[in-house]
Amino acid sequence: MMNLIFFKKFMQLINLNKYFYLMLIFGILITVNSSSWIGAWMGMEVNLLSFIPLLMNNNKLSKFSNSSMMYYIIQVGASSFLFMSILMMKMNLGFMNMNFFMLFLQVSLILKLGASPFHQWLVKIINNISWMNCFLILTLQKISPLFILINMNSSLFIYMSMILSGFMGSLLGLNQTSLKLIMVYSSINHMSWMFMSMLIDFYILLIYLLIYSLNNLMICIFFSYFNMNYLNQVYKFNNMNYFMKFLVMMMFLSMAGIPPMFGFIPKFFVFILMVKNMFFIECLMFIIFTLVVLFYYMNLILPSILNLKLMFKLNLSNFMFNFYFMMIILFNVFIMMMIYFIMLYFNY
């Protein structure tokens, strides 16, 4: 019954905007499959023009319109900066170094991503949009800039943005009471892992982005269904049954990358490849950043843990609860083992 309610809620979120969602995905596909800079830029513009109506669809208040306008101005500014850099590279100006134009390109793409140090615009607009649009900004809207950055040579600026994203995303999320701001700073922290996987291996980045998007989707649908926006509202978890409480705990622990949850898989493989490539200092920094992020995820699930009266004896009253709990754990372990053996097969 609960699964059916969640499904109906999800269908209501996407029912009125099918055309714009289709164009959004179409713009991403143009950028991903483009073989030229102009084609990639055009795909991002199609993506932007299809996402603005989604932002404004359910936002009738002036503060919502301001958030949509702020997002539009930032993205258009970054796109103009990107297009100008592309044109200047095509002109082959001999008196200027090509690395200078590549730096401009990377700055514009990181601005589009909302990664540190250009994350303030994302923090400003996120509280005034719906949870579904929050999911789109934190996941799908990052695909096009990431795929363009993959085709560029790594630089000191990307490395500094990676370290700053991990640091700022973990530190600034500690004192937040807004659930959307917590998700944003968590996303900024995850950007550091994505940058590292991008520098090491393309397929690891795909796995990381896919699993992160699935976790983010489940959490955004959950918060949207229960109409939660602030930290004090998580005490609604106390009125849920045992299964729902553990489901919430699994989602947030998976988002934090705690074994044996599903979200531990991409961080595990990134960590292994970092060790193989001798990024030892970065490994230590990323572990510290992840522990700090885990602290403010624990603030979300702590009310459920404190009020959960779990009986460990298998009797008729809690048999189904223990069954569901064990099935979730076994599913996560099975997925982890399956992906691990796949990676071993391809010599990762």
C-alpha positions in Angstrom: 0.0 0.0 0.0 2.8 2.4 0.9 4.6 1.6 -2.3 1.5 2.4 -4.3 1.1 5.8 -2.6 4.8 6.6 -3.3 4.3 5.6 -7.0 1.1 7.8 -7.3 3.0 10.8 -5.7 5.9 10.3 -8.1 3.5 10.2 -11.1 1.8 13.4 -10.0 5.2 15.2 -10.0 6.0 14.3 -13.6 2.5 14.1 -15.2 2.2 17.8 -16.2 5.7 18.3 -17.5 6.4 15.3 -19.8 7.3 17.5 -22.8 9.9 19.5 -20.8 11.3 16.4 -19.2 11.7 14.9 -22.7 13.5 18.0 -23.9 15.7 18.1 -20.8 16.9 14.5 -21.5 17.3 15.4 -25.2 19.6 18.3 -24.4 21.7 16.0 -22.2 22.0 13.5 -25.0 23.0 16.2 -27.5 25.9 17.2 -25.2 27.0 13.7 -24.4 27.1 12.6 -28.0 28.5 15.8 -29.4 31.9 15.7 -31.2 32.3 19.5 -31.3 32.4 22.3 -28.8 29.5 24.1 -30.5 27.3 21.0 -30.4 28.0 20.5 -26.7 27.2 24.1 -26.0 23.9 23.8 -28.0 22.9 20.8 -26.0 23.4 22.6 -22.7 21.3 25.5 -24.0 18.4 23.1 -24.9 18.7 21.6 -21.5 18.6 25.1 -19.8 15.6 26.3 -21.8 13.6 23.1 -21.0 14.5 23.3 -17.3 13.4 26.9 -16.7 9.6 26.1 -17.3 9.9 23.2 -14.8 11.2 25.6 -12.2 8.4 28.1 -12.8 5.6 25.6 -13.3 4.5 25.3 -9.6 6.1 28.5 -8.4 3.6 31.3 -8.2 5.1 33.4 -5.4 7.6 36.1 -6.1 10.5 34.5 -4.2 10.1 31.4 -6.4 10.2 33.5 -9.5 13.3 35.2 -8.2 15.0 31.8 -7.7 14.1 30.9 -11.3 15.5 34.2 -12.6 18.7 33.8 -10.5 19.2 30.3 -11.9 18.6 31.6 -15.5 21.1 34.5 -15.1 23.8 32.3 -13.6 23.4 29.6 -16.3 23.3 32.1 -19.1 26.3 33.9 -17.8 28.3 30.7 -17.6 27.1 29.7 -21.1 28.2 33.0 -22.5 31.5 32.7 -20.8 31.8 29.2 -22.3 30.8 30.3 -25.8 33.3 33.2 -25.7 36.1 30.8 -24.7 35.2 28.4 -27.5 35.2 31.2 -30.1 38.5 32.6 -28.9 40.0 29.1 -29.2 38.7 28.7 -32.7 40.3 32.0 -33.7 43.8 30.6 -32.8 45.1 33.8 -31.2 48.8 33.3 -31.3 49.6 35.9 -28.7 47.6 34.0 -26.0 48.3 30.6 -24.4 45.7 27.9 -25.2 45.8 26.8 -21.5 44.4 30.2 -20.7 41.2 29.5 -22.7 41.0 26.0 -21.3 41.0 27.5 -17.8 38.1 29.8 -18.8 36.2 26.7 -20.1 36.7 24.9 -16.8 35.6 27.9 -14.8 32.4 28.2 -16.7 31.6 24.5 -16.4 32.3 24.4 -12.7 30.1 27.4 -12.3 27.3 25.5 -14.1 27.9 22.5 -11.8 27.7 24.6 -8.6 30.9 23.1 -7.3 33.1 25.0 -4.9 34.2 27.8 -5.0 31.1 28.7 -7.2 28.5 27.1 -5.0 26.8 30.2 -3.5 24.2 30.6 -6.2 23.0 27.0 -5.6 22.6 27.6 -1.9 20.6 30.8 -2.6 18.0 29.2 -4.8 17.5 25.7 -3.4 15.2 26.6 -0.6 12.6 28.1 -2.9 12.1 25.2 -5.4 10.2 22.0 -5.1 11.8 18.7 -4.1 11.6 17.3 -7.7 13.4 20.3 -9.1 15.9 20.0 -6.3 16.6 16.4 -7.5 17.0 17.6 -11.1 19.5 20.4 -10.2 21.5 18.0 -8.0 21.7 15.2 -10.5 20.6 15.5 -14.1 21.8 19.1 -14.5 25.3 18.0 -13.6 25.6 15.4 -16.4 26.4 17.7 -19.3 29.1 19.8 -17.7 30.7 16.7 -16.2 30.9 15.0 -19.6 32.5 18.0 -21.1 35.1 18.2 -18.3 35.9 14.5 -18.9 37.1 15.4 -22.4 39.4 18.1 -21.1 42.8 17.6 -19.6 42.9 17.7 -15.8 44.3 20.9 -14.3 45.3 22.4 -11.0 42.0 24.4 -11.0 39.9 21.2 -11.1 42.0 19.6 -8.4 41.5 22.7 -6.2 37.8 22.7 -6.8 37.7 19.0 -5.9 39.4 19.6 -2.5 37.4 22.8 -1.8 34.1 21.0 -2.7 34.9 18.2 -0.2 35.9 20.7 2.5 33.0 23.2 2.0 30.4 20.6 1.5 31.2 18.8 4.7 31.9 21.8 6.9 29.0 24.1 5.9 26.4 21.4 6.2 27.0 21.0 10.0 24.9 23.9 11.2 22.0 23.7 8.7 18.4 23.2 9.8 17.0 23.2 6.2 16.8 19.7 4.7 17.3 21.2 1.2 20.5 22.9 2.3 21.7 19.7 3.8 21.1 18.0 0.5 22.9 20.7 -1.3 26.0 20.6 0.8 26.0 16.9 0.6 25.8 17.2 -3.2 28.8 19.6 -3.1 30.7 17.0 -1.0 29.8 14.3 -3.5 31.1 16.5 -6.3 34.6 16.1 -4.9 34.2 12.3 -5.2 32.9 12.7 -8.8 35.9 14.9 -9.7 38.2 12.3 -8.3 36.5 9.5 -10.2 36.6 11.7 -13.3 40.3 12.1 -13.0 40.9 8.4 -12.4 38.4 6.4 -14.5 35.3 7.3 -16.7 33.3 4.2 -15.9 33.7 4.7 -12.1 32.2 8.1 -12.6 29.2 6.6 -14.4 28.6 4.1 -11.6 29.0 6.9 -9.0 26.6 9.2 -10.8 24.0 6.5 -11.3 24.0 5.3 -7.7 24.0 8.9 -6.3 21.1 9.8 -8.5 19.0 6.8 -7.4 19.7 7.6 -3.7 18.9 11.3 -4.3 15.7 10.4 -6.1 14.4 8.2 -3.2 15.2 10.9 -0.6 13.6 13.7 -2.6 10.4 11.7 -3.2 10.3 10.8 0.4 10.6 14.4 1.6 8.2 15.6 -1.0 5.5 13.1 0.0 5.7 13.9 3.7 6.2 17.6 3.0 9.4 18.0 5.0 11.6 21.0 4.7 13.3 21.5 8.0 15.2 19.4 10.5 12.6 19.6 13.3 10.0 18.0 11.0 11.9 14.7 10.9 10.3 13.8 14.2 7.3 12.8 12.0 9.4 9.6 11.6 8.2 8.6 15.1 4.7 8.0 13.8 5.9 5.5 11.2 6.0 1.8 11.5 9.2 -0.2 11.9 9.7 -0.9 8.3 9.4 2.7 7.2 11.8 3.8 9.9 14.4 1.3 8.8 13.8 2.3 5.1 14.6 5.9 6.0 17.7 4.9 7.9 18.8 2.8 4.9 18.4 5.7 2.5 20.4 8.2 4.5 23.1 5.7 5.5 23.3 4.7 1.8 23.7 8.4 0.9 26.5 8.8 3.4 28.3 5.7 1.9 28.1 3.4 4.9 28.6 -0.3 4.3 26.8 -2.5 3.5 24.5 0.0 1.9 24.2 0.5 -1.8 25.8 4.0 -1.7 29.0 2.5 -0.3 29.8 0.8 -3.7 31.0 3.8 -5.7 33.0 5.3 -2.8 34.7 2.0 -2.2 35.8 1.7 -5.8 37.0 5.3 -6.0 38.9 4.8 -2.7 40.6 1.6 -4.1 41.6 3.4 -7.3 42.9 6.4 -5.3 45.2 4.0 -3.4 46.3 2.3 -6.6 47.2 5.7 -8.1 48.9 6.8 -4.8 46.5 9.6 -3.8 47.3 8.8 -0.2 46.8 12.4 1.2 43.6 12.7 -0.8 42.3 9.4 0.7 42.8 10.7 4.2 41.1 14.0 3.4 38.1 12.3 1.8 37.7 9.9 4.7 37.6 12.9 7.1 35.1 14.8 4.9 32.9 11.7 4.7 32.9 11.3 8.5 31.8 15.0 8.9 29.0 14.4 6.3 27.9 11.3 8.2 27.5 13.5 11.3 24.8 15.7 9.8 23.1 12.7 8.2 23.0 11.1 11.7 21.0 14.2 12.8 18.3 13.1 10.4 18.0 9.5 11.4 18.7 10.0 15.2 15.0 10.6 16.1 14.1 7.2 14.5 17.0 5.4 16.3 16.1 6.8 19.7 12.4 6.0 19.4 12.8 2.6 17.7 12.0 -0.2 20.2 13.4 -3.2 18.4 12.9 -6.7 19.8 15.6 -9.1 18.6 13.5 -12.2 19.3 11.8 -13.6 16.2 8.1 -14.0 17.2 4.9 -13.6 15.4 4.5 -9.9 16.1 7.8 -8.8 14.5 8.5 -11.6 12.1 7.6 -9.5 9.0 9.6 -6.6 10.2 12.7 -8.8 10.6 12.1 -10.3 7.2 12.0 -6.9 5.5 15.0 -5.8 7.4 17.0 -8.8 6.4 15.9 -8.6 2.8 17.1 -5.0 2.5 20.5 -5.9 4.0 20.9 -9.0 1.7 19.9 -7.0 -1.3 22.5 -4.3 -0.6 25.2 -7.0 0.0 24.2 -8.9 -3.2 24.5 -5.7 -5.3 27.9 -4.9 -3.8 29.2 -8.3 -4.5 27.9 -8.4 -8.0 29.5 -5.0 -8.9 32.7 -6.0 -7.2 33.0 -9.2 -9.3 32.2 -7.2 -12.4 35.0 -4.8 -11.6 37.4 -7.6 -11.0 36.4 -9.1 -14.4 37.3 -5.9 -16.1 40.6 -5.7 -14.2 39.7 -2.7 -12.0 
